[in-house]
Amino acid sequence: MKKIRYFFDFIDTQAKWLNKMAGDGFRLVSCRTLTYTFERCSPGEFEYAVEFIADKSCAKANEYKQLLQGFGYRTFEKNINVNFSVGKARWRPWGKGAGQFATAPGTYNHELLIIEKRRGSEPLELHTNMQDMSLCCQTISFSYLRPALLIFAFGIAGMFTLISLPLWSVVILSIIGVALMCSAIKYFSLASKYRKESKIID
């Protein structure tokens, strides 16, 4: 079975949807830019998590993927951008070291890692340290904030006729910008929450 989906909230909402599909008896087989392919399984047999790896270099991302596979997890690389071209390069100011630069082939359009685990007594938790969770959410928040600000800038320029944009495109840009900004605020709030909890534990 094939499903077509795109998630603005590419971590939380996507993970919940994948776990709902697994709960309904569908196991992920593969995923592409906008599609997910499933096969039948026992309801609730598998569980999923989505990890943001766009801040890592290609070598570090592969190393992390191999580590997870060593634990017996299955992994799937997934895109954030809806981009069908090749030979792209992008600067990610929120990345770490070589992870600031993404190329295709490389980490461009491989910003996420979907992790599958057979359900057992222990839940699938990739981060148990509050400080690590805070840093992860902060990085995700910045990844939403940058395109949101760019989109708002284009929309404002269009409103003041600094650039030639039809009204319908300004409206669409505004809706996308608001959706991205909401996600940025959500993950920034989570980062603050985990930071406070980390201080309480310490």
Buried (B, 14 or more C-beta within 10 A) or exposed (E): EEBEEEBEBBBBBBBBBBBEBBBEBBBBEEBEEEEBBBEEBEEEEBBBBBBBBBBBBBEBBBEBBEEBEEEEBBBBBBBBBEEEEEEBEBEBEBBEEEBBBBEBEBBBBBBBBBBBBEBEEEEBEBBEEBBEBBBBBBBBBBBBBBBBBEBBBBBBBBBEEEEEBEEEEBEBBBEBBEBBBBBBBBBBEBBBBBBEBBEEEE
